[in-house]
Amino acid sequence: MPNDNPLLAPSSLPYGLPDYAAILPEHYLPAFEQAFAAHTAEVSAITRVRSMPTFENTLVPLEESGRLLGDVARTFYTVSSADATDDIQQIEEQLAPLMSAHQDSIQLDSALYWRIKTIYDQLDQLDLTPEQRYLVERHHTEMSHAGAGLDDEAKKHLIELNQRVSTLTTQFEKNLLADTNDLAVVFDDATELDGLSEGELSAAAQAASDRGLDGKWVVTLTLFTGHPYLSSLTDRESRARLLTASRSRGSRGNEHDNRATLLEIVRLRAERAALLGYDSHAAYITSDETAGSPAAVHDLLRQLAVPAARNARREQEKLQAIIDAGGDPFPLEAHDWAFCTEKVRAAEYDLDRSALRPWFEAERVLQDGVFRAASDLYGITFTERGDLGGYHPDTRVFEVHNADGSALGLYILDLYTRDTKRGGAWMNSIVLQSRLRGTQPIVVNNLNVPKPAAGRPTLLSLDEVTTLFHEFGHALHGLFATVTYPHFAGTNVYRDFVEFPSQVNEMWIYWPEILASYARHIDTDEPLPTEIVEKLHASEAFNQGFATSEYLAAAWLDQAWHSLSVDEVSADLDVAAFEAAALADIGLDNPVVPTRYSSTYFAHVFSGGYSAGYYSYIWSEVLDADTVEWFRENGGLRRENGDRFRGRLLGVGGSKDPLEAYRDFRGRDAEIQPLLERRGLAG
C-alpha cells in the first residue's frame, strides 16, 4: 500500500482517531478502491476453505474481514455528512454505486451464504456462546433478507436496483442541501426579526456576513418544517417567509427539485421488495425489525393519531381565542402556531420559553448537564483533548474514562451549523469497539446550532438542550456497547430500537440536581427559578396534540410511500396530491398543523436510513416512557440504576435480541400507558 495515503496505514493517534489534518479529498477514492479489493480477497479466502464450515473458519474471519473498508468508510461518511464541500460531494456521488456494488458482492455471495446457512442449520448441535449463536442467526437472517438465496438472474437485477437507489438517495441529499442553502431567508432590516434575542440576531448577522451580505441578516433553515424562530418572531410576514421557504424545499421546479428523484426511489424500492418476495418496501423493512410487519406499525400510528388530532384541534381553538381577543384578529395559519402557542403558554402557565436562553449557555449545558448526568449515573469522566483534532475546526474531542480510571473511548462534539453540514442532528461512529479486533470506540455528535459572532456566548433554546441530551444518549450507547464481534458494536441494533436509549437520556434534563447544575444565568449565575421549573413541569403535556400530530403525519407519509406497489408508482404521480390523500386517510390533514417533514425534504427516509422506519421514534418511545417510570420508581439518578441500565441494555449493543435485553432490564415487556399519559393521549 502506498505510504503517501494516510487512509491506508493505521492511525498513530490515540484510539485510532483518523489524522484528518493529513487526509485530502484525493485520498478517499484510491483508499476505497484498495479497501474494496482487500475485503473481497478476505471473503474469497473464507469461501475457498475446503473443510466443512465451522464458526471458527467462517464467522470469525468474516468478522475480521473488511476492517480497512470500515475504517475508510466511517472516516469519509463522517465528513460527507458534516463538512460536504464540493469535492466531498463529487466523491460521494462517484462512490455511491461503487459502495452499493461492493456490499452486494459480499451479501449476495452464494458460497459465503452456503457456509453460513450450513452452520445455521446445525446451531443446536454446536457448543457456542449466546453471542456467537446470535451472530450466526443475524448473519443468516441479514444475508437471506438481502437476497443471497435468489438465483443468478434475480441477483443481477437486484444489484442494478441497489446501485440505482444508492445513486438516487445521494442525489436527494445533495439537492436538499443545495436548496436549503439557497432558501435561507435574507432580511434587510433588523426590525423584521423583532422578537429574536441578541444572540440570535448576532448569529443571523454572522450568517449574512459569511455569505458576503454585510449589513443584512440571514436565517438558515432547519431540517424539520417548523423553524425554532417561529415561536418568537413578532412579524407575521417574517414568520410566513420562513415557513414558506422551509416547506418549498425540493419542490420548486428548479435544478434541486426532489420530486422526480423521490418517485423513482419509491418505485425502485417497491420493485426490489417484490423481487425479494414482499408485498411492499414497508413489509420488507419491518420484517427484520422488532415491529415485524406494517400492520403492527399502522395499528400503533392509527391508535395514536385519533387522540392526537383531537387534542391538536382543541389547542387550535385556544390559539384562535387568544388571537380573537386581540386588537387585530386574523385566522390562525401554520406560521402563527408556534408564536401564538407561546402566548397561550404565557397565559396559562405564565411561561415564556424563548426567554430561557440566558440560562442555557452551551458550555455549561455540556459540562454541568450532559456530562454531569452521565458521570453521576455511570461514573464516567470527560477530559478535553485539545491536542487531538477532528475533521473541522469547530469539532471538540473529549477522552472518556470509566469510574475505575480505565480508558473507554473518545467523544467528538460538532455543535454548529454551516452550509456544508446536512440538517438535523445525529450520532455516528468513527471507530467501533470490538474485543476481537482490540478496538475502542470513537463517537461523534452533530447538531446545527447557529454560531454567534466571535466573543459572544452560545445560548441554547430548550429544544436545542433536549437535542444535545438526546444525541448524547446515542453516544453513550456507542461508547458503552462492549461486544466481541464488530457486527454488534455500538448502535448496531434494530432501527426501531435504536432511538430508545437516546430518548431515555432526555429524562435528565429536568432532573433536579442536574437542572440546578447547568441551568444558571449567563450573567448572574443564578439558577433557573424554582417557579419556572414548576411551570415547565406543569406544561410538559402542553401542545402535545400539535407535536404528536406533526410527527405522526411524517411517520404516516413514510409508511404511505413505502406501502405502494410498483404498479402504483408512476413518474407522473403528483407528490403533493399523494401527501394530501395520505394525511386525510389517517385524519392528520389539518393545514394549520403541517407534517414535520414533507416528502421533498424528508431526508430520514429518502437519503437516510429510516425508509419505512420513521415510526421508530414513537415505537421506541413506548420503551422509553416505561423505562423513565422504572428509574423514578427506583430512585432516579443513582449509580446502581445506571450500572443496571448500562450492563443489561446499553452494554450488550446488538449482541442479543433487543426486546429480550429490555425484558432482562425491566423484568417484563414495556407497557404503553406511560407514553399515553406523557403525551396527553390517555383517556
C-alpha positions as CSV (number, residue, x, y, z in Angstrom):
1,M,0.0,0.0,0.0
2,P,1.3,3.5,-0.8
3,N,2.9,5.3,2.1
4,D,1.6,8.7,1.0
5,N,-2.1,7.9,1.6
6,P,-2.8,8.3,5.3
7,L,-6.0,6.3,5.0
8,L,-4.1,3.2,4.1
9,A,-2.0,2.9,7.2
10,P,-3.1,2.5,10.8
11,S,-3.5,5.9,12.5
12,S,-0.8,6.7,15.1
13,L,-3.3,8.8,17.1
14,P,-5.0,7.6,20.3
15,Y,-7.9,5.2,19.8
16,G,-7.1,5.1,16.0
17,L,-8.6,8.6,15.5
18,P,-8.0,9.4,11.8
19,D,-5.4,12.1,11.2
20,Y,-7.9,14.4,9.4
21,A,-5.3,17.1,9.1
22,A,-3.3,14.8,6.8
23,I,-6.3,13.5,4.8
24,L,-7.0,15.2,1.5
25,P,-10.1,14.7,-0.7
26,E,-8.0,12.9,-3.3
27,H,-7.0,10.3,-0.8
28,Y,-10.5,8.9,-0.4
29,L,-11.3,7.1,-3.7
30,P,-7.9,5.3,-4.0
31,A,-8.3,4.2,-0.4
32,F,-11.8,2.9,-1.1
33,E,-10.6,1.0,-4.2
34,Q,-7.9,-0.8,-2.2
35,A,-10.2,-1.4,0.7
36,F,-12.8,-3.0,-1.6
37,A,-10.1,-5.2,-3.1
38,A,-8.8,-6.2,0.3
39,H,-12.3,-7.1,1.6
40,T,-13.1,-9.1,-1.5
41,A,-9.9,-11.1,-1.1
42,E,-10.6,-11.7,2.6
43,V,-14.0,-13.1,1.9
44,S,-12.7,-15.1,-1.0
45,A,-10.2,-16.7,1.3
46,I,-13.1,-17.8,3.6
47,T,-15.1,-19.4,0.8
48,R,-12.1,-21.2,-0.7
49,V,-11.6,-23.2,2.6
50,R,-12.2,-26.8,1.6
51,S,-13.1,-28.1,5.1
52,M,-16.7,-28.0,6.2
53,P,-17.9,-24.7,7.6
54,T,-17.4,-24.0,11.3
55,F,-17.8,-21.0,13.5
56,E,-14.0,-20.6,13.7
57,N,-13.3,-21.0,10.0
58,T,-16.2,-18.9,8.7
59,L,-17.7,-16.5,11.2
60,V,-14.5,-15.4,12.9
61,P,-12.6,-14.5,9.7
62,L,-15.8,-12.9,8.4
63,E,-15.9,-10.6,11.4
64,E,-12.2,-9.9,11.0
65,S,-12.7,-9.0,7.3
66,G,-13.4,-5.6,5.9
67,R,-11.6,-3.7,8.6
68,L,-9.8,-1.4,6.3
69,L,-13.0,-0.7,4.4
70,G,-14.9,0.0,7.6
71,D,-12.2,2.4,8.8
72,V,-12.1,4.3,5.5
73,A,-15.9,4.4,5.1
74,R,-16.5,5.7,8.6
75,T,-13.8,8.3,8.2
76,F,-15.3,9.5,4.9
77,Y,-19.0,9.4,5.8
78,T,-18.4,11.4,8.9
79,V,-17.0,14.2,6.7
80,S,-19.6,13.8,3.9
81,S,-22.4,14.4,6.4
82,A,-20.8,17.2,8.4
83,D,-18.5,19.0,6.0
84,A,-19.7,18.2,2.5
85,T,-17.6,20.5,0.4
86,D,-18.0,20.4,-3.4
87,D,-15.0,18.0,-3.6
88,I,-16.5,15.7,-1.0
89,Q,-20.0,15.7,-2.7
90,Q,-18.4,14.7,-6.0
91,I,-16.6,11.9,-4.3
92,E,-19.8,10.7,-2.6
93,E,-21.6,10.7,-6.0
94,Q,-18.9,8.6,-7.5
95,L,-18.7,6.3,-4.5
96,A,-22.5,5.6,-4.1
97,P,-22.8,2.9,-6.9
98,L,-19.3,1.5,-6.1
99,M,-20.2,1.0,-2.4
100,S,-23.6,-0.5,-3.3
101,A,-22.0,-2.9,-5.7
102,H,-19.4,-4.0,-3.2
103,Q,-21.9,-4.5,-0.4
104,D,-23.9,-6.6,-2.8
105,S,-20.9,-8.7,-3.8
106,I,-20.5,-9.7,-0.1
107,Q,-24.1,-10.0,1.0
108,L,-25.1,-11.9,-2.2
109,D,-22.1,-14.2,-2.3
110,S,-23.6,-17.7,-2.8
111,A,-20.5,-19.6,-1.4
112,L,-20.4,-17.5,1.7
113,Y,-24.2,-17.8,2.2
114,W,-23.9,-21.6,1.9
115,R,-21.3,-21.7,4.6
116,I,-23.3,-19.6,7.0
117,K,-26.5,-21.5,6.2
118,T,-24.7,-24.8,6.9
119,I,-23.7,-23.5,10.3
120,Y,-27.1,-22.1,11.0
121,D,-28.8,-25.3,10.2
122,Q,-26.8,-27.2,12.9
123,L,-26.9,-24.5,15.5
124,D,-28.5,-26.7,18.1
125,Q,-25.6,-29.2,17.8
126,L,-22.9,-26.6,18.3
127,D,-21.3,-25.5,21.5
128,L,-21.5,-21.8,21.1
129,T,-21.8,-18.9,23.5
130,P,-25.1,-16.9,23.3
131,E,-23.3,-14.1,21.5
132,Q,-21.8,-16.5,18.9
133,R,-25.1,-18.2,18.4
134,Y,-26.8,-14.8,17.8
135,L,-24.1,-13.8,15.4
136,V,-24.8,-16.8,13.2
137,E,-28.5,-16.1,13.4
138,R,-28.1,-12.5,12.4
139,H,-25.7,-13.1,9.5
140,H,-28.0,-15.8,8.2
141,T,-31.1,-13.5,8.5
142,E,-29.4,-10.5,7.0
143,M,-28.0,-12.3,4.0
144,S,-31.3,-14.0,3.4
145,H,-33.0,-10.6,3.7
146,A,-30.6,-9.1,1.3
147,G,-31.3,-11.7,-1.3
148,A,-28.5,-14.2,-1.1
149,G,-30.9,-17.0,-1.8
150,L,-32.0,-15.6,-5.2
151,D,-30.9,-17.2,-8.5
152,D,-28.2,-15.5,-10.5
153,E,-30.6,-13.6,-12.9
154,A,-32.6,-12.2,-10.0
155,K,-29.4,-11.2,-8.2
156,K,-28.1,-9.4,-11.2
157,H,-31.4,-7.4,-11.3
158,L,-31.2,-6.8,-7.6
159,I,-27.7,-5.4,-7.8
160,E,-28.8,-3.0,-10.5
161,L,-31.7,-1.8,-8.4
162,N,-29.5,-1.3,-5.3
163,Q,-26.9,0.7,-7.3
164,R,-29.6,3.0,-8.8
165,V,-31.2,3.5,-5.4
166,S,-27.9,4.4,-3.8
167,T,-27.2,6.9,-6.6
168,L,-30.6,8.5,-6.2
169,T,-30.5,8.8,-2.4
170,T,-27.2,10.5,-2.7
171,Q,-28.7,12.9,-5.3
172,F,-31.7,13.5,-3.0
173,E,-29.4,14.6,-0.2
174,K,-27.3,16.8,-2.5
175,N,-30.4,18.5,-3.8
176,L,-31.7,19.1,-0.4
177,L,-28.5,20.6,1.0
178,A,-28.3,23.0,-2.1
179,D,-31.9,24.0,-1.9
180,T,-31.8,24.5,1.9
181,N,-28.8,26.8,1.5
182,D,-30.4,28.6,-1.4
183,L,-33.6,29.2,0.5
184,A,-32.0,30.7,3.6
185,V,-34.1,33.8,4.3
186,V,-32.5,37.2,3.8
187,F,-33.8,40.1,5.9
188,D,-32.9,43.7,5.1
189,D,-33.9,45.3,8.4
190,A,-33.4,44.1,11.9
191,T,-37.0,45.2,12.7
192,E,-38.2,42.3,10.6
193,L,-36.6,40.0,13.2
194,D,-38.2,41.6,16.2
195,G,-38.5,39.0,18.9
196,L,-35.2,37.3,18.4
197,S,-32.6,37.5,21.2
198,E,-29.4,39.5,20.8
199,G,-27.5,36.2,20.4
200,E,-29.9,35.1,17.6
201,L,-29.6,38.4,15.8
202,S,-25.8,38.1,16.1
203,A,-25.9,34.6,14.6
204,A,-28.1,35.9,11.7
205,A,-25.8,38.8,11.1
206,Q,-22.8,36.4,11.1
207,A,-24.5,34.1,8.6
208,A,-25.1,37.1,6.3
209,S,-21.5,38.2,6.6
210,D,-20.3,34.7,5.8
211,R,-22.3,35.0,2.5
212,G,-21.0,38.4,1.7
213,L,-24.2,40.1,2.7
214,D,-22.8,42.6,5.3
215,G,-25.5,44.8,6.8
216,K,-28.2,42.2,6.3
217,W,-29.4,39.2,8.4
218,V,-29.7,35.6,7.1
219,V,-31.8,32.9,8.9
220,T,-30.7,29.5,7.7
221,L,-33.3,26.7,7.6
222,T,-33.5,23.7,9.9
223,L,-34.3,20.2,8.5
224,F,-37.7,19.9,10.0
225,T,-40.7,22.1,8.9
226,G,-41.2,24.3,11.9
227,H,-38.2,26.7,12.4
228,P,-37.4,27.5,16.1
229,Y,-37.6,31.2,15.4
230,L,-41.3,30.9,14.5
231,S,-42.1,31.0,18.2
232,S,-40.6,34.4,18.8
233,L,-40.8,36.4,15.6
234,T,-43.4,39.1,16.1
235,D,-43.7,40.0,12.4
236,R,-46.3,37.7,10.7
237,E,-44.8,38.3,7.3
238,S,-41.3,37.2,8.6
239,R,-42.8,34.1,10.0
240,A,-44.7,33.4,6.8
241,R,-41.5,33.8,4.7
242,L,-39.6,31.5,7.0
243,L,-42.2,28.7,6.9
244,T,-42.8,29.1,3.2
245,A,-39.1,28.7,2.5
246,S,-38.9,25.6,4.7
247,R,-41.9,23.9,3.1
248,S,-40.9,24.7,-0.5
249,R,-37.5,22.9,-0.4
250,G,-37.1,20.4,-3.2
251,S,-40.4,21.2,-4.9
252,R,-39.8,24.5,-6.8
253,G,-39.2,23.1,-10.2
254,N,-35.5,24.1,-10.2
255,E,-32.4,22.0,-10.6
256,H,-32.7,20.9,-7.0
257,D,-36.3,19.7,-7.3
258,N,-36.6,16.3,-5.5
259,R,-40.0,15.1,-6.7
260,A,-38.9,13.0,-9.6
261,T,-36.0,11.7,-7.6
262,L,-38.1,10.5,-4.7
263,L,-40.7,8.9,-7.0
264,E,-38.0,6.9,-8.7
265,I,-36.6,5.9,-5.3
266,V,-40.1,4.7,-4.2
267,R,-40.7,2.8,-7.4
268,L,-37.3,1.0,-7.3
269,R,-37.7,0.2,-3.6
270,A,-41.1,-1.4,-4.4
271,E,-39.6,-3.3,-7.3
272,R,-36.8,-4.6,-5.1
273,A,-39.2,-5.7,-2.4
274,A,-41.3,-7.6,-4.9
275,L,-38.1,-9.3,-6.2
276,L,-37.3,-10.3,-2.7
277,G,-40.8,-11.7,-2.1
278,Y,-42.5,-8.9,-0.2
279,D,-45.7,-7.0,-0.9
280,S,-44.1,-3.7,-0.3
281,H,-40.9,-2.0,0.8
282,A,-42.6,-1.4,4.2
283,A,-43.2,-5.1,4.5
284,Y,-39.6,-5.8,3.6
285,I,-38.2,-3.4,6.1
286,T,-40.4,-4.2,9.1
287,S,-39.9,-8.0,8.6
288,D,-36.5,-7.6,10.2
289,E,-37.4,-5.1,12.9
290,T,-39.0,-5.5,16.3
291,A,-42.3,-4.4,14.8
292,G,-42.4,-7.4,12.5
293,S,-45.0,-6.1,10.0
294,P,-46.5,-2.9,8.6
295,A,-49.8,-3.9,10.2
296,A,-48.3,-3.6,13.6
297,V,-46.9,-0.1,12.8
298,H,-50.1,1.1,11.3
299,D,-52.1,-0.1,14.3
300,L,-49.9,1.9,16.6
301,L,-49.9,5.1,14.4
302,R,-53.7,5.0,14.0
303,Q,-54.2,4.3,17.7
304,L,-52.3,7.5,18.5
305,A,-53.5,9.7,15.6
306,V,-57.1,10.0,16.7
307,P,-56.5,11.5,20.1
308,A,-53.5,13.5,18.8
309,A,-55.6,15.1,16.1
310,R,-58.4,15.7,18.6
311,N,-56.0,17.4,21.0
312,A,-54.5,19.5,18.2
313,R,-57.9,20.8,17.3
314,R,-58.5,21.8,21.0
315,E,-55.2,23.6,21.0
316,Q,-56.1,25.3,17.8
317,E,-59.3,26.6,19.3
318,K,-57.4,28.1,22.3
319,L,-54.9,29.8,19.9
320,Q,-57.7,31.3,17.8
321,A,-59.4,32.5,21.0
322,I,-56.2,34.3,22.0
323,I,-56.0,35.9,18.5
324,D,-59.7,36.9,18.5
325,A,-59.3,38.6,21.9
326,G,-56.5,40.8,20.5
327,G,-56.9,44.1,18.8
328,D,-56.3,42.8,15.2
329,P,-57.8,39.4,14.9
330,F,-56.9,37.1,12.0
331,P,-57.5,33.4,11.1
332,L,-54.7,31.2,12.5
333,E,-52.3,29.9,10.0
334,A,-49.4,27.4,10.2
335,H,-46.8,30.1,10.6
336,D,-48.7,31.5,13.5
337,W,-48.9,28.4,15.6
338,A,-45.6,28.4,17.4
339,F,-45.8,32.2,18.1
340,C,-49.4,32.0,19.4
341,T,-48.6,28.8,21.4
342,E,-46.1,30.9,23.4
343,K,-48.9,33.4,24.0
344,V,-51.2,30.6,25.4
345,R,-48.3,29.2,27.4
346,A,-47.7,32.6,28.9
347,A,-51.4,33.0,29.6
348,E,-51.9,29.5,31.1
349,Y,-48.6,28.9,32.7
350,D,-47.0,32.4,32.8
351,L,-44.1,30.9,31.0
352,D,-42.0,32.3,28.1
353,R,-39.7,29.5,26.8
354,S,-38.0,31.9,24.4
355,A,-36.7,33.9,27.4
356,L,-34.9,30.9,28.9
357,R,-31.8,31.1,26.6
358,P,-29.7,33.0,29.1
359,W,-29.9,30.0,31.5
360,F,-28.8,27.6,28.8
361,E,-25.2,28.6,27.9
362,A,-23.9,25.8,25.7
363,E,-20.7,25.0,27.5
364,R,-22.4,24.9,30.9
365,V,-25.2,22.7,29.4
366,L,-22.5,20.3,28.1
367,Q,-20.2,20.2,31.1
368,D,-22.6,20.6,34.1
369,G,-25.6,19.0,32.4
370,V,-24.9,16.3,29.8
371,F,-21.5,15.2,31.2
372,R,-22.6,15.6,34.8
373,A,-25.6,13.3,34.4
374,A,-23.5,10.7,32.7
375,S,-20.9,10.9,35.5
376,D,-23.4,10.7,38.3
377,L,-25.2,7.8,36.7
378,Y,-22.4,5.8,35.2
379,G,-19.2,7.1,37.0
380,I,-17.6,8.1,33.7
381,T,-15.4,11.2,33.3
382,F,-14.6,13.5,30.4
383,T,-11.3,15.2,29.6
384,E,-11.0,17.6,26.7
385,R,-8.1,16.7,24.4
386,G,-7.0,19.9,22.8
387,D,-4.1,18.1,21.3
388,L,-6.4,16.0,19.1
389,G,-8.1,17.5,16.1
390,G,-11.3,16.5,14.4
391,Y,-12.4,16.8,10.8
392,H,-13.4,20.5,11.2
393,P,-12.1,23.4,13.3
394,D,-15.4,23.5,15.2
395,T,-15.1,20.0,16.5
396,R,-14.0,19.2,20.0
397,V,-12.5,16.0,21.2
398,F,-13.0,14.5,24.7
399,E,-11.4,11.4,26.2
400,V,-13.8,9.3,28.3
401,H,-12.8,7.1,31.2
402,N,-14.6,4.6,33.3
403,A,-15.1,5.0,37.1
404,D,-12.0,2.8,37.7
405,G,-9.9,5.1,35.5
406,S,-9.7,2.7,32.6
407,A,-10.0,4.3,29.1
408,L,-13.4,4.0,27.4
409,G,-13.1,5.9,24.2
410,L,-13.3,9.3,22.5
411,Y,-16.3,11.6,22.2
412,I,-16.4,14.3,19.5
413,L,-18.8,17.2,19.6
414,D,-19.6,19.2,16.4
415,L,-22.2,21.8,17.6
416,Y,-22.6,24.5,15.0
417,T,-24.4,24.7,11.7
418,R,-22.7,25.5,8.4
419,D,-23.5,25.4,4.8
420,T,-21.5,22.2,4.3
421,K,-23.4,20.3,7.0
422,R,-26.6,18.5,6.4
423,G,-29.6,19.5,8.5
424,G,-30.8,17.9,11.7
425,A,-28.8,16.3,14.5
426,W,-27.2,12.8,14.6
427,M,-24.6,10.5,16.2
428,N,-22.2,8.3,14.2
429,S,-19.1,6.2,15.0
430,I,-15.6,6.7,13.6
431,V,-14.2,3.6,15.3
432,L,-16.2,0.6,16.6
433,Q,-15.5,-1.2,19.8
434,S,-14.6,-4.9,19.4
435,R,-12.7,-7.4,21.7
436,L,-11.9,-9.4,18.6
437,R,-10.2,-6.5,17.0
438,G,-8.9,-4.9,20.1
439,T,-10.5,-1.5,19.3
440,Q,-12.2,1.1,21.5
441,P,-15.0,3.4,20.3
442,I,-14.9,6.9,18.9
443,V,-18.3,8.5,18.6
444,V,-19.5,11.8,17.2
445,N,-22.4,14.1,18.0
446,N,-23.6,16.6,15.4
447,L,-26.0,19.4,16.0
448,N,-27.0,22.5,14.0
449,V,-26.9,25.4,16.5
450,P,-26.4,28.8,14.9
451,K,-22.9,30.1,15.6
452,P,-22.8,33.5,17.2
453,A,-20.2,36.2,16.3
454,A,-16.7,35.8,17.8
455,G,-16.7,36.5,21.5
456,R,-20.4,36.0,22.1
457,P,-21.7,33.1,24.1
458,T,-23.7,30.3,22.6
459,L,-27.1,30.3,24.2
460,L,-29.3,27.3,23.5
461,S,-33.1,27.1,23.3
462,L,-34.8,24.4,25.4
463,D,-35.3,22.4,22.2
464,E,-31.6,22.5,21.5
465,V,-30.8,21.4,25.1
466,T,-33.2,18.5,24.5
467,T,-31.4,17.6,21.2
468,L,-28.0,17.7,22.9
469,F,-29.1,15.3,25.7
470,H,-30.9,13.1,23.1
471,E,-27.9,12.7,20.8
472,F,-25.6,12.1,23.7
473,G,-27.9,9.2,24.6
474,H,-26.9,7.7,21.3
475,A,-23.2,8.5,22.0
476,L,-23.5,6.6,25.3
477,H,-24.9,3.6,23.5
478,G,-21.9,3.7,21.1
479,L,-19.4,4.1,23.9
480,F,-20.9,1.5,26.3
481,A,-21.6,-1.4,24.0
482,T,-19.0,-4.0,24.9
483,V,-19.0,-6.9,22.5
484,T,-16.6,-9.4,20.9
485,Y,-17.7,-9.1,17.3
486,P,-17.8,-5.8,15.4
487,H,-21.1,-6.8,13.8
488,F,-22.8,-6.0,17.2
489,A,-20.8,-2.9,18.1
490,G,-22.3,0.4,19.3
491,T,-25.7,1.2,17.9
492,N,-25.9,-1.7,15.5
493,V,-29.4,-2.7,16.7
494,Y,-32.8,-2.8,15.1
495,R,-33.7,0.6,13.7
496,D,-37.0,0.7,15.7
497,F,-35.0,0.2,18.9
498,V,-32.0,2.5,18.3
499,E,-33.9,5.6,19.4
500,F,-34.8,4.2,22.8
501,P,-31.5,4.9,24.7
502,S,-31.3,8.4,23.3
503,Q,-34.9,9.2,24.4
504,V,-34.3,7.8,27.9
505,N,-31.3,10.2,28.3
506,E,-33.6,13.2,27.8
507,M,-35.1,12.5,31.3
508,W,-32.1,14.0,33.0
509,I,-32.8,17.5,31.5
510,Y,-35.3,18.3,34.3
511,W,-33.8,16.1,37.0
512,P,-33.4,18.5,40.0
513,E,-29.7,18.2,40.7
514,I,-28.8,18.2,37.0
515,L,-31.0,21.1,36.1
516,A,-29.7,23.1,39.1
517,S,-26.2,22.4,38.0
518,Y,-26.4,23.5,34.3
519,A,-29.3,25.9,34.1
520,R,-27.7,29.0,35.5
521,H,-28.0,32.6,34.2
522,I,-25.1,33.6,31.9
523,D,-24.7,37.0,33.7
524,T,-25.7,36.4,37.3
525,D,-25.0,32.6,37.7
526,E,-28.5,32.4,39.4
527,P,-30.2,29.1,38.9
528,L,-33.3,28.8,36.9
529,P,-36.0,30.0,39.3
530,T,-38.0,27.3,41.1
531,E,-41.3,28.7,39.9
532,I,-40.1,28.5,36.3
533,V,-39.1,24.9,36.8
534,E,-42.5,24.1,38.2
535,K,-44.2,25.8,35.2
536,L,-42.0,23.7,32.8
537,H,-43.2,20.6,34.6
538,A,-46.8,21.7,34.6
539,S,-46.7,22.5,30.9
540,E,-45.0,19.2,29.8
541,A,-48.2,17.9,28.2
542,F,-48.9,21.3,26.7
543,N,-49.0,21.5,22.8
544,Q,-48.6,17.7,22.6
545,G,-51.5,17.5,20.3
546,F,-49.6,19.5,17.8
547,A,-46.2,17.8,18.5
548,T,-47.6,14.3,18.3
549,S,-49.7,15.1,15.2
550,E,-46.8,16.6,13.2
551,Y,-44.6,13.7,14.0
552,L,-47.3,11.0,13.3
553,A,-48.1,12.8,10.0
554,A,-44.5,12.3,8.8
555,A,-44.4,8.7,10.0
556,W,-47.6,8.0,8.1
557,L,-46.3,9.6,5.0
558,D,-43.2,7.4,5.2
559,Q,-45.5,4.3,5.5
560,A,-47.8,5.5,2.7
561,W,-45.0,6.0,0.2
562,H,-43.3,2.7,1.1
563,S,-46.6,0.7,1.1
564,L,-47.0,1.3,-2.6
565,S,-46.5,-1.5,-5.2
566,V,-44.5,-1.0,-8.4
567,D,-47.7,-0.5,-10.4
568,E,-48.9,2.2,-8.0
569,V,-45.9,4.4,-8.6
570,S,-45.7,6.3,-11.9
571,A,-43.5,9.2,-13.0
572,D,-46.5,11.5,-13.2
573,L,-47.8,10.8,-9.7
574,D,-48.5,14.2,-8.1
575,V,-46.4,14.3,-4.9
576,A,-48.5,17.0,-3.2
577,A,-51.8,15.3,-4.0
578,F,-50.4,11.9,-2.7
579,E,-49.4,13.6,0.5
580,A,-52.8,15.2,1.0
581,A,-54.6,11.9,0.4
582,A,-52.3,10.0,2.8
583,L,-52.8,12.6,5.6
584,A,-56.5,12.7,5.1
585,D,-56.6,8.9,5.4
586,I,-55.2,9.0,8.9
587,G,-57.0,12.2,9.9
588,L,-53.9,14.3,10.1
589,D,-54.7,16.7,7.3
590,N,-55.1,19.9,9.4
591,P,-53.5,22.6,7.3
592,V,-52.6,24.6,10.4
593,V,-50.5,21.6,11.7
594,P,-48.2,20.7,8.8
595,T,-46.3,17.5,8.8
596,R,-42.8,17.6,10.4
597,Y,-41.3,16.7,7.1
598,S,-42.8,16.9,3.6
599,S,-41.7,14.3,1.1
600,T,-39.3,16.5,-0.9
601,Y,-37.2,17.3,2.2
602,F,-37.8,14.1,4.2
603,A,-34.1,13.2,4.4
604,H,-34.7,10.5,7.0
605,V,-36.4,8.2,4.5
606,F,-35.2,9.3,1.1
607,S,-31.5,9.8,1.8
608,G,-31.0,8.4,5.4
609,G,-31.5,5.0,6.9
610,Y,-35.1,5.4,8.1
611,S,-37.1,4.3,4.9
612,A,-40.3,2.7,6.2
613,G,-38.8,3.2,9.6
614,Y,-39.6,6.7,10.7
615,Y,-42.2,5.2,13.0
616,S,-39.2,4.1,15.1
617,Y,-39.2,7.2,17.3
618,I,-42.7,6.6,18.7
619,W,-42.2,2.9,18.7
620,S,-39.1,3.3,20.8
621,E,-40.8,5.9,23.0
622,V,-43.1,3.2,24.3
623,L,-40.0,1.6,25.8
624,D,-38.6,5.0,26.8
625,A,-41.6,6.1,28.8
626,D,-41.8,2.8,30.5
627,T,-38.1,3.0,31.4
628,V,-38.4,6.5,32.8
629,E,-41.1,5.2,35.1
630,W,-38.7,2.5,36.3
631,F,-36.0,5.0,37.0
632,R,-38.4,7.2,39.0
633,E,-39.7,4.2,41.0
634,N,-36.1,3.2,41.8
635,G,-34.6,6.4,43.0
636,G,-33.6,8.0,39.7
637,L,-30.0,9.3,39.3
638,R,-28.2,6.5,41.2
639,R,-25.1,4.6,40.2
640,E,-26.9,1.3,40.9
641,N,-29.6,2.2,38.3
642,G,-27.0,3.4,35.8
643,D,-25.0,0.2,36.2
644,R,-28.1,-1.9,35.6
645,F,-29.1,0.1,32.5
646,R,-25.6,0.1,31.2
647,G,-24.9,-3.6,31.9
648,R,-28.2,-5.1,30.8
649,L,-29.1,-2.8,27.9
650,L,-26.6,-0.3,26.6
651,G,-23.6,-2.6,27.1
652,V,-25.0,-5.5,25.1
653,G,-25.0,-3.4,21.9
654,G,-26.6,-5.6,19.2
655,S,-25.4,-8.9,20.7
656,K,-28.8,-10.1,21.7
657,D,-32.4,-9.6,20.7
658,P,-33.2,-6.0,21.9
659,L,-36.6,-6.9,23.4
660,E,-35.0,-9.8,25.3
661,A,-32.4,-7.3,26.6
662,Y,-35.3,-4.9,27.6
663,R,-37.1,-7.7,29.5
664,D,-33.8,-8.5,31.2
665,F,-33.5,-4.9,32.3
666,R,-37.2,-4.2,33.1
667,G,-38.4,-7.6,34.2
668,R,-41.3,-7.5,31.8
669,D,-42.3,-6.2,28.4
670,A,-42.9,-2.5,28.0
671,E,-46.4,-1.1,28.6
672,I,-47.9,1.7,26.5
673,Q,-49.8,3.6,29.3
674,P,-46.8,5.8,30.4
675,L,-46.4,7.0,26.8
676,L,-50.2,7.8,26.5
677,E,-50.0,9.8,29.8
678,R,-46.8,11.6,28.8
679,R,-48.3,12.8,25.5
680,G,-51.7,13.6,27.0
681,L,-53.4,10.9,24.9
682,A,-54.8,8.7,27.8
683,G,-58.5,8.6,28.4
